[in-house]
Amino acid sequence: MKKNFYIVFVSRDADGSLKRVPVPLKFAYIFVAAAVIGMFTIAGMAGSYSRMLIKTARFNQMRQEQNSLRSDYAKLEAAAHEKDVQAASLGALASEVSALYGLTVNKLAMPSRHSMASSKSSKGKSAGTVAASAELVPGSTGTFSEASYAKSLDDFYALRASALSGSAARMIAGNSISATSLGSFNPLGDLSISTSAPSLWPVMGPITSSFGQREDPILGGGEGEFHKGVDISAPKGTPIHATADGTVEMAAVGNGYGREVVIDHGNGIKTVYGHMSSFAVMRGAHVSRGQVIGYVGMTGRSTGYHCHYEVRIRGTAVNPHKYLRTTIASLNDARS
């Protein structure tokens, strides 16, 4: 009869006796199979570990390359942003002048060949006629000669220097802009003399966020949107004043600005007041310069009590800080 087990002898050192341990045959087969499976398992794990080391080395190399590319991209993005800011500044300059003084773009366009030929053929005209044709007359659609084009650039900067001044507004209202009148502009004139000029501080306090690019005040750490106005910090409930005469176009909850008021001052000029705690005016109401239109709060996307203030000229947001010339206290003193 065939044996179905193995006998294993175990010796003890103490007395030298032997002990027989029978091992069934099937257990022996199981032990051998387990040993073979264990060898393959260890070999597989070793192979997987080696592949993991190789992948880790490749990952570290790719991460270094990514960081290098990200650094290069940041430099390119900074350079592109600088160019965008320059272009936006030029666009805002053109929008301000065209909105405030009624100038159109074609007035500063270089003359065509046809107009140049017409200009050359008019050399026989009187000096008075030529001088009259070189004047800036709002609403005209004619073209300029080379001389008048150069003169128009000088007029352009003269108009820009006198932005929002009362004398300029009166000249334009009377269609009396000329080389002589432009020469009388006072670039440092008091902007407070024109009630339609948004030169009043809406609320007094420190400016906590300026006009331009900034990080997101709530999310932080990343690239934020372009800040279209200035944030003026003030205690909760501080009165907010209209910076110029106008009509309330909106007094409602806006997207991101919470409770906001938009005032239309005419001639394409609008001002925006955001994050109010409550309103003091309604849509359609006419407001005067210095009138209370609401109160400081932190509604909408806000991290503290302040007034978000914008100046828009024909839909283009411009830096409002350069127009903040008059305080409510000085306005009250002037009225008294």
C-alpha distance (Angstrom), angle and dihedral (degrees) to the residues before:
residue distance angle dihedral
M1 . . .
K2 3.83 . .
K3 3.77 115.2 .
N4 3.80 114.9 -118.4
F5 3.79 95.7 -162.7
Y6 3.78 144.1 47.4
I7 3.80 124.2 -126.3
V8 3.79 117.6 -134.3
F9 3.83 117.4 -164.9
V10 3.79 116.6 -147.2
S11 3.82 118.0 -165.4
R12 3.76 125.9 -155.3
D13 3.82 117.9 -147.4
A14 3.77 94.5 -149.9
D15 3.80 98.7 68.6
G16 3.82 102.0 0.4
S17 3.79 93.4 -121.4
L18 3.79 119.7 148.8
K19 3.74 124.3 -132.9
R20 3.75 121.8 -157.3
V21 3.80 117.4 -138.7
P22 3.80 114.4 -172.0
V23 3.84 113.6 -147.2
P24 3.82 116.2 -163.4
L25 3.81 114.0 -125.6
K26 3.78 94.1 -122.1
F27 3.82 90.9 56.9
A28 3.79 89.4 54.4
Y29 3.80 90.9 53.4
I30 3.79 90.5 48.4
F31 3.83 90.5 51.6
V32 3.80 92.3 51.3
A33 3.80 92.1 46.9
A34 3.79 91.0 48.9
A35 3.80 90.8 50.4
V36 3.81 91.8 51.2
I37 3.81 92.1 47.0
G38 3.80 90.4 48.4
M39 3.81 91.4 52.7
F40 3.80 91.8 52.1
T41 3.79 90.9 46.0
I42 3.79 92.8 52.3
A43 3.81 90.6 46.9
G44 3.81 90.8 50.8
M45 3.78 92.9 48.5
A46 3.79 90.7 49.5
G47 3.81 90.2 51.2
S48 3.82 92.0 48.5
Y49 3.80 90.9 49.4
S50 3.81 91.0 51.2
R51 3.81 91.4 50.3
M52 3.82 89.7 48.2
L53 3.80 90.8 54.0
I54 3.81 90.6 51.0
K55 3.82 91.9 48.8
T56 3.81 90.9 47.6
A57 3.80 91.0 53.5
R58 3.82 90.4 49.3
F59 3.81 91.1 47.4
N60 3.81 92.0 52.4
Q61 3.78 90.0 49.7
M62 3.82 91.9 49.6
R63 3.80 90.7 47.4
Q64 3.80 90.8 54.1
E65 3.78 89.8 49.6
Q66 3.81 90.0 48.4
N67 3.81 91.9 51.4
S68 3.79 89.6 49.7
L69 3.81 91.6 49.7
R70 3.80 90.5 45.9
S71 3.80 90.4 52.9
D72 3.80 91.1 49.7
Y73 3.80 90.4 47.3
A74 3.81 91.2 51.1
K75 3.81 90.1 53.2
L76 3.80 91.5 49.0
E77 3.79 90.7 46.1
A78 3.80 91.1 51.4
A79 3.79 90.9 50.8
A80 3.81 91.4 47.4
H81 3.80 91.2 48.0
E82 3.79 90.7 52.1
K83 3.79 89.4 54.0
D84 3.81 90.8 46.7
V85 3.80 90.7 52.0
Q86 3.80 90.6 50.9
A87 3.80 91.2 49.1
A88 3.81 91.6 46.2
S89 3.81 90.3 50.5
L90 3.79 91.5 53.0
G91 3.80 90.7 46.7
A92 3.78 92.1 49.1
L93 3.81 90.3 49.0
A94 3.80 91.4 53.7
S95 3.81 91.9 45.6
E96 3.79 92.6 50.2
V97 3.78 94.3 50.9
S98 3.79 95.2 42.7
A99 3.80 92.3 47.9
L100 3.78 97.3 44.0
Y101 3.79 98.2 42.5
G102 3.81 105.4 24.3
L103 3.79 94.8 -116.6
T104 3.80 118.5 154.8
V105 3.77 126.4 -144.4
N106 3.79 95.0 -115.1
K107 3.81 89.5 63.3
L108 3.78 89.5 71.3
A109 3.80 95.1 39.5
M110 3.79 118.8 115.9
P111 3.84 111.6 -102.0
S112 3.77 118.1 -100.1
R113 3.78 123.6 -118.4
H114 3.79 89.7 -102.6
S115 3.79 91.8 54.5
M116 3.81 90.7 45.5
A117 3.78 89.5 54.2
S118 3.78 90.3 48.0
S119 3.77 89.3 50.2
K120 3.81 92.2 52.0
S121 3.80 91.1 48.6
S122 3.79 90.3 53.7
K123 3.80 95.3 60.9
G124 3.76 89.2 108.9
K125 3.76 93.1 61.6
S126 3.77 121.6 106.5
A127 3.79 120.2 -89.0
G128 3.79 90.0 -116.6
T129 3.80 92.3 56.6
V130 3.81 92.5 50.3
A131 3.79 92.0 47.7
A132 3.79 90.9 50.7
S133 3.81 91.8 51.4
A134 3.81 89.9 53.8
E135 3.79 93.7 59.8
L136 3.82 121.4 107.9
V137 3.77 106.8 -119.2
P138 3.82 114.2 179.2
G139 3.77 112.5 -123.3
S140 3.81 96.2 24.1
T141 3.78 118.0 128.4
G142 3.79 100.4 -165.9
T143 3.79 125.2 122.0
F144 3.80 128.9 -113.5
S145 3.76 133.3 -126.2
E146 3.80 120.5 -126.4
A147 3.81 91.0 -93.1
S148 3.79 93.8 48.2
Y149 3.81 90.4 45.3
A150 3.80 90.5 57.5
K151 3.78 89.2 44.9
S152 3.81 90.8 50.3
L153 3.81 89.6 57.3
D154 3.80 89.9 54.7
D155 3.79 89.1 48.5
F156 3.79 89.8 48.3
Y157 3.80 92.6 57.5
A158 3.78 91.5 42.2
L159 3.79 89.2 55.1
R160 3.79 90.7 46.2
A161 3.81 91.9 51.2
S162 3.79 90.8 52.6
A163 3.81 95.1 45.9
L164 3.79 114.5 162.8
S165 3.80 93.8 -2.5
G166 3.76 115.6 148.3
S167 3.81 93.2 -127.7
A168 3.78 91.2 56.4
A169 3.79 91.8 48.4
R170 3.81 91.3 52.1
M171 3.81 92.2 47.8
I172 3.75 91.9 51.5
A173 3.79 93.7 44.3
G174 3.80 88.0 55.0
N175 3.84 93.4 43.4
S176 3.80 88.3 -124.3
I177 3.80 101.4 131.3
S178 3.76 110.0 137.9
A179 3.76 140.0 140.5
T180 3.80 89.6 -89.5
S181 3.80 95.6 49.1
L182 3.79 92.7 45.2
G183 3.77 89.3 54.8
S184 3.79 89.5 59.2
F185 3.83 94.4 55.9
N186 3.77 115.5 119.6
P187 3.83 107.2 -143.6
L188 3.80 89.5 -163.1
G189 3.79 94.3 49.1
D190 3.79 120.3 143.5
L191 3.80 106.3 -93.6
S192 3.79 91.0 -163.7
I193 3.82 92.1 77.6
S194 3.80 91.3 75.9
T195 3.81 113.6 70.8
S196 3.81 90.3 -163.1
A197 3.80 92.3 59.0
P198 3.84 112.4 94.6
S199 3.80 92.8 -134.5
L200 3.81 99.0 127.8
W201 3.80 123.0 100.8
P202 3.83 105.4 -115.7
V203 3.79 89.8 -149.5
M204 3.78 131.3 -3.2
G205 3.80 118.0 -115.4
P206 3.80 143.7 94.2
I207 3.80 119.2 -56.2
T208 3.81 104.9 -117.6
S209 3.81 97.4 179.7
S210 3.80 125.6 26.1
F211 3.79 133.4 -150.4
G212 3.81 114.1 -79.2
Q213 3.78 142.0 41.4
R214 3.80 116.9 -12.0
E215 3.79 142.4 155.1
D216 3.78 118.1 -89.6
P217 3.85 104.5 -87.1
I218 3.81 92.1 -145.5
L219 3.80 105.0 34.1
G220 3.82 94.9 30.6
G221 3.77 125.3 175.5
G222 3.78 94.9 67.7
E223 3.75 140.1 68.9
G224 3.79 110.9 -65.5
E225 3.77 133.6 -162.0
F226 3.79 125.1 -86.6
H227 3.81 108.7 -84.7
K228 3.80 105.4 -128.7
G229 3.78 96.7 -164.9
V230 3.79 145.0 9.2
D231 3.80 128.9 -81.9
I232 3.81 114.2 -136.1
S233 3.79 114.0 -164.5
A234 3.81 118.9 -138.5
P235 3.82 138.2 149.6
K236 3.78 119.5 -83.4
G237 3.80 112.8 -82.6
T238 3.82 96.0 21.5
P239 3.85 109.0 149.5
I240 3.81 116.1 -106.0
H241 3.82 115.5 -147.3
A242 3.79 131.3 -151.4
T243 3.80 107.5 -109.3
A244 3.82 93.9 -147.3
D245 3.79 142.1 2.6
G246 3.78 114.8 -75.3
T247 3.80 150.4 112.4
V248 3.80 124.1 -75.3
E249 3.78 105.5 -114.9
M250 3.81 95.9 177.0
A251 3.79 137.0 12.2
A252 3.78 106.4 169.0
V253 3.79 144.6 93.6
G254 3.81 107.9 -61.5
N255 3.77 133.3 -163.4
G256 3.80 107.2 -81.7
Y257 3.81 95.9 -17.4
G258 3.78 95.5 76.7
R259 3.80 110.9 -152.2
E260 3.81 104.0 11.1
V261 3.78 137.9 171.7
V262 3.81 123.8 -150.9
I263 3.82 117.8 -163.9
D264 3.81 123.1 -164.8
H265 3.81 110.7 -147.6
G266 3.80 95.5 -179.9
N267 3.81 129.9 -113.9
G268 3.81 89.6 71.3
I269 3.83 93.8 -61.4
K270 3.80 120.2 131.6
T271 3.80 134.2 167.3
V272 3.80 127.7 -153.3
Y273 3.82 127.6 -153.8
G274 3.81 116.7 -170.0
H275 3.84 144.3 -174.9
M276 3.80 94.0 32.9
S277 3.79 120.9 169.4
S278 3.82 91.8 -146.1
F279 3.81 141.5 -9.4
A280 3.81 129.3 -110.7
V281 3.83 96.4 -174.1
M282 3.79 138.0 45.3
R283 3.78 133.0 -136.2
G284 3.79 113.1 -78.7
A285 3.80 95.0 23.7
H286 3.80 119.3 132.9
V287 3.80 112.5 -127.5
S288 3.76 131.4 -165.4
R289 3.75 128.3 -140.0
G290 3.80 109.1 -80.2
Q291 3.82 95.0 17.4
V292 3.82 116.1 140.1
I293 3.81 109.7 -110.3
G294 3.81 101.2 169.2
Y295 3.78 147.3 -29.3
V296 3.80 133.9 -92.9
G297 3.80 116.2 -95.6
M298 3.78 141.2 141.4
T299 3.80 103.8 -114.4
G300 3.80 119.2 145.8
R301 3.81 121.7 17.8
S302 3.78 98.5 -11.8
T303 3.79 136.5 135.4
G304 3.80 97.6 -163.7
Y305 3.80 145.7 1.0
H306 3.80 110.3 -64.7
C307 3.80 144.7 119.5
H308 3.80 118.0 -108.6
Y309 3.82 106.3 -148.2
E310 3.81 127.3 -169.7
V311 3.79 136.5 178.2
R312 3.80 114.9 -155.6
I313 3.79 123.7 -170.2
R314 3.80 112.9 -165.6
G315 3.77 90.1 -24.3
T316 3.81 95.0 -48.0
A317 3.80 117.5 116.0
V318 3.81 111.3 -133.3
N319 3.78 130.9 -173.2
P320 3.84 104.6 -80.6
H321 3.79 94.5 -168.1
K322 3.80 93.1 80.2
Y323 3.82 90.0 59.1
L324 3.81 96.5 50.7
R325 3.79 98.0 103.9
T326 3.82 106.7 130.8
T327 3.80 131.4 57.0
I328 3.79 124.5 -149.4
A329 3.81 88.8 -116.6
S330 3.81 93.2 56.6
L331 3.81 89.8 44.8
N332 3.80 91.1 54.4
D333 3.82 90.4 46.9
A334 3.80 90.2 52.1
R335 3.80 91.2 50.5
S336 3.80 94.3 48.2
